[in-house]
Amino acid sequence: MLYVLLCGFPPFNGENEKEILAKVSKAEYSLDYPEWEYVSDQARNLVGRLLDPNPEQRISAEEALTDPWFKMMLGETCLDKPLAISTLKNLQQFRVRYFC
């Protein structure tokens, strides 16, 4: 979900379910899309740790919440309006593309 929130589309896509599952099992995703241009290195690192194909190395949701990026984001006293607007648009686009 963090990947979707940050860029507006899922990390794994394909022509059919089999193709998507093959990409999931190999952790074939990219952060080289234009939507990732302004995403911080800390957020990119966290996404990589969440999508690690090795379950022994992949972090849990609880561990993710202790990540420095989350701590920084949760510690903000004022809302980053451009980021909030972008995140909302990403969620709306995801909903339209995948659920409508």
DSSP file (Angstrom, degrees, kcal/mol; ACC not computed):
  #  RESIDUE AA STRUCTURE BP1 BP2  ACC     N-H-->O    O-->H-N    N-H-->O    O-->H-N    TCO  KAPPA ALPHA  PHI   PSI    X-CA   Y-CA   Z-CA
    1    1 A M     >        0   0    0      0, 0.0     4,-2.9     0, 0.0     5,-0.2   0.000 360.0 360.0 360.0 -34.7    0.0    0.0    0.0
    2    2 A L  H  >  +     0   0    0      1,-0.2     4,-2.2     2,-0.2     5,-0.2   0.920 360.0  52.6 -61.7 -41.4    2.9    2.4    0.7
    3    3 A Y  H  > S+     0   0    0      1,-0.2     4,-1.8     2,-0.2     5,-0.4   0.942 111.9  45.8 -56.0 -48.8    4.1    2.0   -2.9
    4    4 A V  H  > S+     0   0    0      1,-0.2     4,-2.4     2,-0.2    -2,-0.2   0.904 111.3  52.1 -62.9 -43.1    0.6    2.8   -4.1
    5    5 A L  H  < S+     0   0    0     -4,-2.9    -1,-0.2     1,-0.2    85,-0.2   0.864 112.7  45.6 -62.4 -35.2    0.3    5.8   -1.8
    6    6 A L  H  < S+     0   0    0     -4,-2.2    -1,-0.2    -5,-0.2    -2,-0.2   0.789 133.3  11.3 -81.6 -27.5    3.6    7.2   -3.0
    7    7 A C  H  < S-     0   0    0     -4,-1.8    -3,-0.2     2,-0.2    -2,-0.2   0.638  94.6-115.4-127.7 -19.8    3.1    6.8   -6.7
    8    8 A G  S  < S+     0   0    0     -4,-2.4    -4,-0.2    -5,-0.4    -3,-0.1   0.470  84.4  68.1 100.4   1.2   -0.5    5.9   -7.5
    9    9 A F  S    S-     0   0    0     -6,-0.3    -1,-0.2    -5,-0.0    -2,-0.2  -0.977  85.4 -91.5-148.2 160.2   -0.2    2.4   -8.9
   10   10 A P        -     0   0    0      0, 0.0     3,-0.0     0, 0.0     0, 0.0  -0.300  29.6-123.2 -74.7 157.9    0.8   -1.0   -7.7
   11   11 A P  S    S+     0   0    0      0, 0.0     2,-0.5     0, 0.0    19,-0.3   0.750  95.8  49.9 -70.9 -24.0    4.4   -2.3   -7.8
   12   12 A F        +     0   0    0     17,-0.1     2,-0.3     2,-0.0     8,-0.1  -0.964  65.8 157.6-122.0 127.0    3.6   -5.4   -9.8
   13   13 A N        +     0   0    0     -2,-0.5     2,-0.3     6,-0.1    10,-0.1  -0.936   2.4 148.9-140.6 166.1    1.6   -5.4  -13.0
   14   14 A G        -     0   0    0     -2,-0.3     3,-0.0     1,-0.1    -2,-0.0  -0.978  57.3 -83.8-178.1 178.5    1.1   -7.6  -16.0
   15   15 A E  S    S+     0   0    0     -2,-0.3     2,-0.3     1,-0.1    -1,-0.1   0.773 106.6   2.7 -71.8 -27.5   -1.2   -8.9  -18.7
   16   16 A N  S  > S-     0   0    0      1,-0.1     4,-2.2    -3,-0.0     5,-0.2  -0.916  83.7 -90.4-152.3 175.0   -2.7  -11.5  -16.4
   17   17 A E  H  > S+     0   0    0     -2,-0.3     4,-2.9     1,-0.2     5,-0.2   0.876 121.2  54.9 -61.4 -39.8   -2.6  -13.0  -12.9
   18   18 A K  H  > S+     0   0    0      1,-0.2     4,-2.0     2,-0.2    -1,-0.2   0.916 109.5  47.1 -61.0 -44.2    0.1  -15.5  -13.7
   19   19 A E  H  > S+     0   0    0      2,-0.2     4,-1.8     1,-0.2    -1,-0.2   0.902 113.1  49.0 -64.2 -41.9    2.4  -12.7  -15.1
   20   20 A I  H  X S+     0   0    0     -4,-2.2     4,-2.4     1,-0.2    -2,-0.2   0.938 110.7  49.6 -64.1 -46.9    1.7  -10.6  -12.0
   21   21 A L  H  X S+     0   0    0     -4,-2.9     4,-2.6     1,-0.2    -1,-0.2   0.853 107.4  55.2 -62.6 -34.9    2.4  -13.4   -9.6
   22   22 A A  H  X S+     0   0    0     -4,-2.0     4,-1.3    -5,-0.2    -1,-0.2   0.909 109.8  46.5 -63.5 -41.0    5.7  -14.2  -11.4
   23   23 A K  H  X>S+     0   0    0     -4,-1.8     5,-2.7     2,-0.2     4,-0.6   0.883 111.3  52.0 -67.7 -38.2    6.8  -10.6  -10.9
   24   24 A V  H ><5S+     0   0    0     -4,-2.4     3,-1.0     1,-0.2    -2,-0.2   0.939 108.1  50.7 -62.2 -46.6    5.7  -10.7   -7.2
   25   25 A S  H 3<5S+     0   0    0     -4,-2.6    -1,-0.2     1,-0.3    -2,-0.2   0.794 117.5  39.6 -65.3 -27.3    7.7  -13.9   -6.6
   26   26 A K  H 3<5S-     0   0    0     -4,-1.3    -1,-0.3    -5,-0.2    -2,-0.2   0.441 107.9-125.1 -97.0  -1.8   10.8  -12.3   -8.1
   27   27 A A  T <<5 +     0   0    0     -3,-1.0     2,-1.2    -4,-0.6    -3,-0.2   0.905  44.6 173.2  55.9  44.2   10.2   -8.9   -6.5
   28   28 A E      < +     0   0    0     -5,-2.7     2,-0.3    -6,-0.1    -1,-0.2  -0.703  20.7 129.2 -85.8  94.5   10.3   -7.3  -10.0
   29   29 A Y        -     0   0    0     -2,-1.2     2,-0.4    -3,-0.2   -17,-0.1  -0.908  42.0-140.4-138.8 167.3    9.3   -3.7   -9.4
   30   30 A S        -     0   0    0    -19,-0.3     3,-0.1    -2,-0.3    -2,-0.0  -0.968  21.0-170.2-135.2 148.1   10.7   -0.4  -10.3
   31   31 A L  S    S+     0   0    0     -2,-0.4    -1,-0.1     1,-0.1    13,-0.0   0.048  71.3  96.8-114.7  20.2   11.2    3.0   -8.7
   32   32 A D        +     0   0    0      3,-0.1    -1,-0.1     4,-0.0     5,-0.0   0.222  52.6 112.7 -97.4  13.7   12.3    4.6  -12.0
   33   33 A Y  S >  S-     0   0    0     -3,-0.1     3,-2.0     1,-0.1     4,-0.3  -0.518  81.1-112.3 -81.9 154.8    8.9    6.0  -13.0
   34   34 A P  G >  S+     0   0    0      0, 0.0     3,-1.8     0, 0.0     4,-0.3   0.814 114.7  68.5 -55.8 -30.3    8.4    9.8  -13.1
   35   35 A E  G 3  S+     0   0    0      1,-0.3     3,-0.3     2,-0.1    -3,-0.1   0.728  97.2  53.6 -62.2 -20.7    6.0    9.5  -10.1
   36   36 A W  G X  S+     0   0    0     -3,-2.0     3,-1.4     1,-0.2    -1,-0.3   0.446  78.7  99.8 -92.1  -1.1    9.0    8.6   -8.0
   37   37 A E  T <  S+     0   0    0     -3,-1.8    -1,-0.2     1,-0.3    -2,-0.1   0.854  91.2  33.0 -56.1 -39.9   11.1   11.6   -8.9
   38   38 A Y  T 3  S+     0   0    0     -3,-0.3     2,-0.4    -4,-0.3    -1,-0.3   0.282  89.8 113.7-104.4  10.9   10.3   13.6   -5.8
   39   39 A V  S <  S-     0   0    0     -3,-1.4    -3,-0.0     1,-0.1     5,-0.0  -0.701  72.0-113.7 -82.7 131.8   10.0   10.6   -3.4
   40   40 A S     >  -     0   0    0     -2,-0.4     4,-2.3     1,-0.1     5,-0.2  -0.140  14.6-117.3 -65.4 158.0   12.8   10.8   -0.8
   41   41 A D  H  > S+     0   0    0      1,-0.2     4,-2.6     2,-0.2     5,-0.2   0.855 116.3  57.3 -60.9 -35.5   15.6    8.2   -0.5
   42   42 A Q  H  > S+     0   0    0      2,-0.2     4,-2.0     1,-0.2    27,-0.2   0.914 108.3  45.0 -63.8 -42.9   14.3    7.3    2.9
   43   43 A A  H  > S+     0   0    0      2,-0.2     4,-2.4     1,-0.2    -2,-0.2   0.902 112.6  51.5 -67.4 -40.7   10.8    6.5    1.6
   44   44 A R  H  X S+     0   0    0     -4,-2.3     4,-2.3     1,-0.2    -2,-0.2   0.908 109.2  51.2 -60.5 -42.6   12.4    4.5   -1.3
   45   45 A N  H  X S+     0   0    0     -4,-2.6     4,-2.1     1,-0.2    -1,-0.2   0.914 109.5  49.6 -61.8 -43.5   14.5    2.5    1.1
   46   46 A L  H  X S+     0   0    0     -4,-2.0     4,-2.2     2,-0.2    -2,-0.2   0.914 109.0  51.7 -63.4 -43.4   11.4    1.7    3.2
   47   47 A V  H  X S+     0   0    0     -4,-2.4     4,-1.9     1,-0.2    -1,-0.2   0.922 109.8  50.8 -58.7 -44.1    9.5    0.5    0.2
   48   48 A G  H  < S+     0   0    0     -4,-2.3    -1,-0.2     1,-0.2    -2,-0.2   0.886 109.8  49.2 -61.4 -39.7   12.4   -1.7   -0.8
   49   49 A R  H >< S+     0   0    0     -4,-2.1    10,-1.4     1,-0.2     3,-0.6   0.850 112.0  49.1 -68.9 -33.8   12.5   -3.2    2.7
   50   50 A L  H 3< S+     0   0    0     -4,-2.2    -2,-0.2     1,-0.2    -1,-0.2   0.798 114.6  44.7 -73.8 -28.8    8.8   -3.9    2.6
   51   51 A L  T 3< S+     0   0    0     -4,-1.9    -1,-0.2    -5,-0.2    -2,-0.2   0.241  77.5 138.9-100.8  12.5    9.0   -5.5   -0.8
   52   52 A D    <   -     0   0    0     -3,-0.6     6,-0.2    -4,-0.2   -25,-0.1  -0.387  50.0-144.2 -58.2 127.1   12.0   -7.7   -0.1
   53   53 A P  S    S+     0   0    0      0, 0.0    -1,-0.2     0, 0.0   -26,-0.1   0.710  81.5  83.8 -70.0 -18.1   11.3  -11.1   -1.6
   54   54 A N    >>  -     0   0    0      1,-0.2     4,-2.2     2,-0.0     3,-1.4  -0.764  68.0-157.9 -87.9 110.5   13.1  -12.9    1.2
   55   55 A P  T 34 S+     0   0    0      0, 0.0    -1,-0.2     0, 0.0    -3,-0.1   0.767  91.9  60.6 -61.0 -23.9   10.6  -13.3    4.1
   56   56 A E  T 34 S+     0   0    0      1,-0.2    -2,-0.0    -3,-0.1    -4,-0.0   0.810 115.8  32.3 -70.5 -28.6   13.5  -13.6    6.6
   57   57 A Q  T <4 S+     0   0    0     -3,-1.4    -1,-0.2     2,-0.1    -5,-0.1   0.667  94.5 103.8-101.2 -21.2   14.7  -10.1    5.6
   58   58 A R  S  < S-     0   0    0     -4,-2.2    -8,-0.2    -6,-0.2     2,-0.2  -0.379  70.8-126.4 -65.2 136.9   11.4   -8.4    4.8
   59   59 A I        -     0   0    0    -10,-1.4     2,-0.1   -13,-0.1    -1,-0.1  -0.522  18.7-121.8 -85.3 155.0   10.2   -6.1    7.6
   60   60 A S     >  -     0   0    0     -2,-0.2     4,-2.4     1,-0.1     5,-0.1  -0.372  27.8-104.9 -85.0 168.7    6.8   -6.3    9.2
   61   61 A A  H  > S+     0   0    0      1,-0.2     4,-1.7     2,-0.2    -1,-0.1   0.891 123.9  53.4 -60.8 -39.3    4.2   -3.5    9.3
   62   62 A E  H  > S+     0   0    0      1,-0.2     4,-0.5     2,-0.2    -1,-0.2   0.918 109.8  46.8 -62.8 -43.2    5.1   -3.0   12.9
   63   63 A E  H >4 S+     0   0    0      1,-0.2     3,-1.2     2,-0.2     4,-0.3   0.873 107.3  58.2 -65.8 -36.3    8.8   -2.6   12.1
   64   64 A A  H >< S+     0   0    0     -4,-2.4     3,-1.7     1,-0.3     6,-0.4   0.880  98.5  59.4 -60.5 -37.5    7.9   -0.3    9.2
   65   65 A L  H 3< S+     0   0    0     -4,-1.7    -1,-0.3     1,-0.3    -2,-0.2   0.701 104.1  51.1 -66.7 -17.6    6.2    2.0   11.7
   66   66 A T  T << S+     0   0    0     -3,-1.2    -1,-0.3    -4,-0.5    -2,-0.2   0.421  84.2 119.2 -96.2   0.3    9.5    2.4   13.5
   67   67 A D  S <> S-     0   0    0     -3,-1.7     4,-2.5    -4,-0.3     3,-0.2  -0.347  77.0-118.0 -63.8 145.0   11.4    3.2   10.3
   68   68 A P  H  > S+     0   0    0      0, 0.0     4,-2.5     0, 0.0     5,-0.2   0.836 113.7  56.5 -54.5 -34.3   13.1    6.7   10.4
   69   69 A W  H  > S+     0   0    0    -27,-0.2     4,-2.7     2,-0.2     5,-0.2   0.942 109.6  44.1 -64.6 -46.2   10.9    7.8    7.4
   70   70 A F  H  > S+     0   0    0     -6,-0.4     4,-3.2    -3,-0.2     5,-0.3   0.914 112.9  52.0 -64.4 -41.5    7.7    7.0    9.3
   71   71 A K  H  X S+     0   0    0     -4,-2.5     4,-1.5     1,-0.2    -1,-0.2   0.915 111.6  47.3 -60.4 -41.6    9.0    8.6   12.5
   72   72 A M  H  X S+     0   0    0     -4,-2.5     4,-0.6    -5,-0.2    -2,-0.2   0.937 115.1  45.3 -64.3 -45.9    9.8   11.8   10.5
   73   73 A M  H >< S+     0   0    0     -4,-2.7     3,-0.7     1,-0.2    -2,-0.2   0.894 115.9  45.4 -66.8 -40.4    6.4   11.8    8.8
   74   74 A L  H 3< S+     0   0    0     -4,-3.2    -1,-0.2     1,-0.2    -2,-0.2   0.732 108.1  58.7 -75.3 -21.5    4.5   11.2   12.0
   75   75 A G  H 3< S+     0   0    0     -4,-1.5    -1,-0.2    -5,-0.3    -2,-0.2   0.577  78.7 112.1 -84.1  -9.1    6.5   13.7   13.9
   76   76 A E    <<  -     0   0    0     -3,-0.7     3,-0.1    -4,-0.6     4,-0.0  -0.426  52.3-161.5 -65.9 134.3    5.6   16.5   11.6
   77   77 A T  S    S+     0   0    0     -2,-0.1     2,-0.4     1,-0.1    -1,-0.2   0.716  75.3  46.7 -90.0 -22.1    3.4   19.1   13.3
   78   78 A C  S    S-     0   0    0      0, 0.0     2,-0.2     0, 0.0    -1,-0.1  -0.935  91.3-108.7-121.9 149.3    2.0   20.6   10.1
   79   79 A L        -     0   0    0     -2,-0.4     2,-1.3     1,-0.1    -2,-0.0  -0.504  20.5-129.4 -75.5 133.4    0.7   18.8    7.1
   80   80 A D     >  -     0   0    0     -2,-0.2     4,-2.7     1,-0.2     5,-0.2  -0.715  27.1-165.5 -79.2  96.2    2.8   18.8    3.9
   81   81 A K  H  > S+     0   0    0     -2,-1.3     4,-2.8     1,-0.2     5,-0.2   0.881  80.7  50.7 -60.1 -44.6   -0.1   20.0    1.6
   82   82 A P  H  > S+     0   0    0      0, 0.0     4,-2.3     0, 0.0    -1,-0.2   0.919 114.3  45.6 -60.8 -39.8    1.5   19.2   -1.7
   83   83 A L  H  > S+     0   0    0      2,-0.2     4,-2.7     1,-0.2    -2,-0.2   0.913 113.0  50.2 -67.0 -41.6    2.3   15.6   -0.5
   84   84 A A  H  X S+     0   0    0     -4,-2.7     4,-2.3     2,-0.2    -1,-0.2   0.905 112.1  47.4 -63.3 -41.6   -1.1   15.2    0.9
   85   85 A I  H  X S+     0   0    0     -4,-2.8     4,-2.4    -5,-0.2    -2,-0.2   0.923 113.0  48.6 -65.2 -44.1   -2.8   16.3   -2.3
   86   86 A S  H  X S+     0   0    0     -4,-2.3     4,-2.4    -5,-0.2    -2,-0.2   0.908 111.4  50.0 -62.0 -43.0   -0.5   14.1   -4.3
   87   87 A T  H  X S+     0   0    0     -4,-2.7     4,-2.3     2,-0.2    -2,-0.2   0.912 110.5  49.6 -63.5 -43.2   -1.3   11.1   -2.1
   88   88 A L  H  X S+     0   0    0     -4,-2.3     4,-2.3     1,-0.2    -1,-0.2   0.918 111.3  48.8 -62.3 -44.0   -5.0   11.7   -2.3
   89   89 A K  H  X S+     0   0    0     -4,-2.4     4,-2.7     1,-0.2     5,-0.2   0.901 109.5  53.2 -61.7 -41.0   -4.9   11.9   -6.1
   90   90 A N  H  X S+     0   0    0     -4,-2.4     4,-2.4     1,-0.2    -2,-0.2   0.914 109.8  47.7 -60.9 -43.4   -2.8    8.7   -6.2
   91   91 A L  H  X S+     0   0    0     -4,-2.3     4,-2.4     2,-0.2    -1,-0.2   0.908 112.3  49.2 -64.2 -41.8   -5.5    6.9   -4.1
   92   92 A Q  H  X S+     0   0    0     -4,-2.3     4,-2.2     2,-0.2    -2,-0.2   0.916 112.8  46.9 -64.3 -43.1   -8.3    8.2   -6.3
   93   93 A Q  H  X S+     0   0    0     -4,-2.7     4,-2.8     2,-0.2     5,-0.2   0.898 111.5  51.6 -65.6 -40.5   -6.5    7.1   -9.5
   94   94 A F  H  X S+     0   0    0     -4,-2.4     4,-2.5    -5,-0.2     5,-0.3   0.927 110.0  49.5 -61.2 -44.9   -5.7    3.7   -8.0
   95   95 A R  H  X>S+     0   0    0     -4,-2.4     4,-2.1     1,-0.2     5,-0.5   0.919 113.2  45.9 -60.7 -44.8   -9.4    3.2   -7.1
   96   96 A V  H  X5S+     0   0    0     -4,-2.2     4,-0.8     1,-0.2    -2,-0.2   0.923 116.5  44.8 -65.6 -43.9  -10.5    4.2  -10.6
   97   97 A R  H  <5S+     0   0    0     -4,-2.8    -2,-0.2     1,-0.2    -1,-0.2   0.865 126.8  25.2 -68.6 -37.4   -8.0    2.0  -12.4
   98   98 A Y  H  <5S+     0   0    0     -4,-2.5    -2,-0.2    -5,-0.2    -3,-0.2   0.583 128.5  32.9-111.1 -12.8   -8.3   -1.1  -10.3
   99   99 A F  H  <5       0   0    0     -4,-2.1    -3,-0.2    -5,-0.3    -2,-0.1   0.490 360.0 360.0-125.4  -4.7  -11.8   -1.1   -8.8
  100  100 A C     <<       0   0    0     -4,-0.8    -3,-0.1    -5,-0.5    -4,-0.1   0.418 360.0 360.0-109.2 360.0  -14.1    0.6  -11.3
